[in-house]
């Protein structure tokens, strides 16, 4: 039983470290370039996938499309991205980075996608499967009623 308590305490400390590191990086990004970590990642993804659609971008960032659209509004207000409607299909909107957005990216802190995503990218397929399964069990055990929270980026706050 005591070993179980030690393991639980160790897991809690590791989860705190992950969360606080993610928050600290987001705060640092915001201080350095005036964007949240999620906004910087979004700007980066728009820059590397010219003409990306909102739905594709939302999927890449693992956010809800409406959250993605709201975040894009803020980047557009800052003059960092622009939307271009397809002439063939008016429903289709493509996203592009402005010159100001490109300049900001050259001066922005790395990694643009955030430390957590970068660290997860470094794991092997097997490690990702084990981690994903373990986290799925934890989420299931927590009986979380608001599953929509998983589509909201972590802020620096």
Phi, psi and omega in degrees: 000319181294322176300321178298316179298319179295317178298316180298315179298320180295318178297316179300316179297320179293319178297320177299316179300315179299311183296314182293324177295318178296315178297317182296319178296319179296318177297318179298314179300314181298319179294319185283323186228002176079010177240153172288164177302319180294321178294320178297316178300317180300312180301316178300312182297321177296324182289328182268346178235080183304130178076018180301147176269157181302316182297320178294318181296316179301318180295317180299320182273355183057046176235161178292143180306324179291324175296317179300314180298318178296319178295321178297322177305317181293320178292324179292319177300327180276358179075027184260335177223162171218155181254142180228119179284137177294136178286334179282321183223103184299341179284340185270122180244129179250147185248143180219153177270139176278173176299321178297321178294319178297318179296317179300318181298326181291336182257351186285153177296153176252157355280142183295333181275357179096155184293324182295312180297319179298317180295318179296323177299333182279347180282153176286165177302318180296316179297319179296319179298315180296313181297314180298317178296317180294317178293323177298319177297317180297314179298318179298316180294328180288346181052050182288124182273332182262081180288345178295336180300336180289347179259016179244126180297153175282129180264172179282353184288000000 
